[in-house]
């Protein structure tokens, strides 16, 4: 059974490592999209000193910068001192067609952007459906199922023999070759198994089973925002795991194959 799992684990990894790595990397970037976006704005503009104006005043100032037929979406005021983004959509539609960046103190309009061209929205679209709408969502759902299988099969393959647990939980940078890649692959996989599994399960749920009531909760677990900066940091690290596992796993496979040829 273990040998069969090893082969399936290996062949799935070799066949799908590129899309899985891309899914992971886009997820890592999305984990800090708000922080990155705010950092860019603070680099380009200076936030005025003083108290924030009311939501009504901010929306009114932003509305003056866009087509009067557009409706403002519900406003989310920043928890910290940041610029405010007011999104607008067409009547009867939810998809935003304009985003106004405004200084909440001076009410100065700083930018009017097209949300469809926002790099984070593009990455989000790729992460969710590969730009392929419903077909893409199903493909991404399959990727989630594959990653969940890799979690379970990886644990079974890694499971150490009696008396070897302590060794299996660590790795040493001083080691080289097959031992280094095997130990790093197994130890990191074990210590981050729970968050990696959680991201996989929530991703599958959001594709196949989500409802309007549960969507927000499951999404906040998926991207780590439910636990604030600590959760976002963990989600960022989890997004890097497919890259790490691909490098160590393929290196281990190649070194084994090479040693067999020499023998």
C-alpha positions as CSV (number, residue, x, y, z in Angstrom):
1,X,0.0,0.0,0.0
2,X,2.8,2.4,0.9
3,X,4.6,1.7,-2.3
4,X,1.5,2.4,-4.4
5,X,0.9,5.6,-2.5
6,X,4.6,6.6,-3.2
7,X,4.2,6.1,-6.9
8,X,0.9,8.0,-7.1
9,X,2.3,10.8,-4.9
10,X,5.3,11.1,-7.2
11,X,3.5,10.9,-10.5
12,X,0.9,13.5,-9.4
13,X,3.7,15.8,-8.2
14,X,5.7,15.5,-11.5
15,X,2.5,16.0,-13.6
16,X,1.0,18.9,-11.7
17,X,3.9,20.7,-10.0
18,X,3.8,23.8,-12.2
19,X,0.0,24.6,-11.8
20,X,0.2,23.7,-8.1
21,X,3.2,26.0,-7.6
22,X,1.4,28.8,-9.4
23,X,-1.7,28.3,-7.2
24,X,0.5,28.5,-4.1
25,X,2.5,31.6,-5.2
26,X,-0.7,33.5,-6.1
27,X,-2.2,32.5,-2.8
28,X,0.9,33.8,-1.0
29,X,0.7,37.2,-2.7
30,X,-3.0,37.5,-2.1
31,X,-2.5,36.8,1.6
32,X,-0.9,40.3,1.9
33,X,-2.7,42.1,-0.9
34,X,-4.1,44.8,1.4
35,X,-0.7,45.4,3.1
36,X,1.1,45.6,-0.3
37,X,-1.6,47.9,-1.8
38,X,-1.5,50.2,1.2
39,X,2.3,50.3,1.2
40,X,2.3,51.3,-2.5
41,X,-0.2,54.1,-1.8
42,X,1.8,55.4,1.2
43,X,4.9,55.5,-1.1
44,X,3.0,57.5,-3.7
45,X,1.0,59.9,-1.5
46,X,1.2,61.5,2.0
47,X,-1.8,61.0,4.2
48,X,-3.0,64.2,5.7
49,X,-2.9,64.8,9.4
50,X,-6.1,65.1,11.4
51,X,-9.4,63.3,12.0
52,X,-11.1,61.3,9.3
53,X,-14.2,62.8,7.8
54,X,-17.5,60.9,8.1
55,X,-18.4,58.0,5.7
56,X,-21.1,60.2,4.1
57,X,-18.6,63.0,3.3
58,X,-16.0,60.5,2.0
59,X,-18.6,58.8,-0.3
60,X,-19.9,62.2,-1.5
61,X,-16.3,63.3,-2.4
62,X,-15.6,60.0,-4.2
63,X,-18.9,60.1,-6.1
64,X,-18.1,63.5,-7.6
65,X,-15.1,61.9,-9.4
66,X,-17.1,59.2,-11.2
67,X,-20.1,58.8,-13.5
68,X,-23.2,60.0,-11.5
69,X,-25.1,57.0,-12.7
70,X,-22.8,54.7,-10.7
71,X,-23.7,53.6,-7.2
72,X,-21.2,53.4,-4.3
73,X,-20.7,49.9,-2.8
74,X,-20.9,49.5,1.0
75,X,-17.9,51.3,2.5
76,X,-15.3,49.5,4.6
77,X,-13.3,52.1,6.7
78,X,-9.7,51.1,7.4
79,X,-8.9,49.9,10.9
80,X,-5.6,51.8,10.8
81,X,-4.6,55.2,9.4
82,X,-4.8,54.4,5.7
83,X,-6.3,55.8,2.5
84,X,-9.9,54.9,1.8
85,X,-11.0,53.1,-1.3
86,X,-14.6,53.7,-2.5
87,X,-15.9,51.2,-5.1
88,X,-18.7,51.9,-7.5
89,X,-20.9,49.5,-9.5
90,X,-23.7,49.9,-12.1
91,X,-27.3,49.7,-10.9
92,X,-28.4,46.2,-10.2
93,X,-24.9,44.8,-10.5
94,X,-22.4,43.8,-7.8
95,X,-19.2,43.8,-9.9
96,X,-17.3,47.1,-9.3
97,X,-16.5,49.2,-12.3
98,X,-14.6,52.0,-10.7
99,X,-12.5,52.5,-7.5
100,X,-11.7,55.9,-6.1
101,X,-8.8,56.3,-3.7
102,X,-9.4,59.2,-1.4
103,X,-7.6,60.9,1.4
104,X,-10.1,60.5,4.3
105,X,-8.8,63.7,6.0
106,X,-8.6,66.2,3.2
107,X,-11.2,64.4,1.0
108,X,-8.8,64.8,-1.9
109,X,-9.3,62.3,-4.7
110,X,-5.9,60.7,-5.4
111,X,-6.7,58.0,-8.0
112,X,-9.7,56.7,-10.0
113,X,-8.9,53.2,-11.1
114,X,-10.5,50.4,-13.1
115,X,-10.8,47.4,-10.7
116,X,-10.6,44.9,-13.6
117,X,-7.0,46.1,-14.3
118,X,-5.9,45.8,-10.6
119,X,-3.0,43.4,-10.4
120,X,-4.4,41.8,-7.3
121,X,-7.8,41.2,-8.9
122,X,-6.1,39.6,-11.9
123,X,-4.1,37.3,-9.6
124,X,-7.3,36.5,-7.6
125,X,-9.1,35.7,-10.9
126,X,-6.2,33.3,-11.9
127,X,-6.2,31.8,-8.4
128,X,-9.9,31.1,-8.5
129,X,-10.6,30.0,-12.1
130,X,-7.4,30.3,-14.2
131,X,-9.3,32.9,-16.4
132,X,-11.5,30.0,-17.6
133,X,-14.8,30.8,-15.6
134,X,-16.7,27.6,-14.5
135,X,-14.4,25.2,-16.3
136,X,-11.4,26.8,-14.6
137,X,-13.1,26.7,-11.2
138,X,-13.6,22.9,-11.5
139,X,-9.9,22.6,-12.5
140,X,-8.8,24.6,-9.5
141,X,-11.1,22.4,-7.4
142,X,-9.3,19.3,-8.7
143,X,-6.0,20.9,-7.8
144,X,-7.4,21.3,-4.2
145,X,-8.4,17.7,-4.1
146,X,-4.9,16.7,-5.4
147,X,-3.3,18.8,-2.7
148,X,-5.4,17.2,0.0
149,X,-4.5,13.8,-1.3
150,X,-0.8,14.8,-1.2
151,X,-1.2,15.8,2.4
152,X,-2.7,12.5,3.4
153,X,-0.5,10.3,1.2
154,X,2.6,12.3,2.3
155,X,1.8,11.7,5.9
156,X,1.5,8.0,5.3
157,X,4.7,7.8,3.3
158,X,6.6,9.9,5.9
159,X,5.3,8.0,9.0
160,X,8.5,6.9,10.8
161,X,9.4,3.5,12.1
162,X,9.5,2.9,15.8
163,X,12.2,4.9,17.5
164,X,12.7,7.2,14.5
165,X,10.2,9.9,15.2
166,X,12.6,12.5,16.6
167,X,14.9,12.1,13.6
168,X,11.9,12.4,11.2
169,X,10.8,15.7,12.7
170,X,14.0,17.5,12.0
171,X,16.5,18.3,9.2
172,X,20.0,19.7,9.0
173,X,21.3,22.2,6.6
174,X,24.7,20.5,6.9
175,X,23.3,17.4,5.3
176,X,23.6,17.0,1.5
177,X,22.1,15.0,-1.3
178,X,19.1,12.7,-0.8
179,X,19.2,12.9,3.0
180,X,18.9,16.7,3.0
181,X,16.0,16.8,0.5
182,X,14.2,13.8,2.1
183,X,14.5,15.2,5.7
184,X,13.5,18.8,4.7
185,X,10.5,17.5,2.6
186,X,9.3,15.3,5.4
187,X,9.9,17.6,8.4
188,X,8.4,20.7,6.9
189,X,5.5,18.6,5.6
190,X,4.7,17.3,9.0
191,X,5.0,20.6,10.9
192,X,2.8,22.5,8.4
193,X,0.4,19.6,7.7
194,X,-2.5,21.1,9.6
195,X,-2.5,24.6,7.9
196,X,-1.7,23.1,4.5
197,X,-4.7,20.7,4.9
198,X,-6.9,23.5,6.1
199,X,-6.1,25.6,3.0
200,X,-6.8,22.6,0.8
201,X,-10.1,21.8,2.4
202,X,-11.3,25.3,2.5
203,X,-10.3,25.8,-1.1
204,X,-12.3,22.7,-2.1
205,X,-15.3,23.9,-0.1
206,X,-15.2,27.4,-1.7
207,X,-15.3,25.8,-5.1
208,X,-17.9,23.2,-4.7
209,X,-20.0,23.7,-1.5
210,X,-20.0,27.4,-0.5
211,X,-23.2,29.3,0.3
212,X,-23.7,33.0,0.8
213,X,-23.9,32.6,4.5
214,X,-20.7,30.5,4.9
215,X,-18.6,32.0,2.1
216,X,-17.1,34.9,4.2
217,X,-16.1,32.6,7.1
218,X,-14.5,29.9,4.9
219,X,-12.8,32.5,2.7
220,X,-11.3,34.2,5.8
221,X,-10.0,30.8,7.0
222,X,-8.6,30.0,3.5
223,X,-6.6,33.3,3.3
224,X,-5.8,33.5,7.0
225,X,-7.5,36.8,7.6
226,X,-9.7,35.2,10.4
227,X,-6.5,35.2,12.6
228,X,-5.2,38.7,11.5
229,X,-1.6,39.2,10.6
230,X,-0.6,35.9,12.1
231,X,-3.1,34.0,10.0
232,X,-2.1,35.9,6.9
233,X,1.6,35.1,7.6
234,X,0.8,31.5,7.9
235,X,-1.3,31.5,4.7
236,X,1.7,33.2,3.0
237,X,4.1,30.4,4.2
238,X,1.6,27.7,3.2
239,X,1.4,29.2,-0.3
240,X,5.2,28.6,-0.7
241,X,5.0,25.0,0.3
242,X,4.1,23.6,-3.2
243,X,7.3,25.3,-4.5
244,X,9.4,23.9,-1.6
245,X,7.9,20.4,-2.0
246,X,8.4,20.5,-5.8
247,X,12.1,21.4,-5.4
248,X,12.9,18.9,-2.7
249,X,10.6,16.1,-4.1
250,X,11.9,16.4,-7.7
251,X,15.5,16.7,-6.5
252,X,15.1,13.6,-4.4
253,X,13.5,11.7,-7.3
254,X,16.3,12.8,-9.7
255,X,19.1,11.9,-7.2
256,X,17.6,8.4,-6.7
257,X,17.3,7.9,-10.4
258,X,20.8,9.1,-10.9
259,X,22.2,6.7,-8.2
260,X,20.4,3.8,-9.8
261,X,22.0,4.5,-13.1
262,X,25.5,4.6,-11.5
263,X,24.8,1.3,-9.7
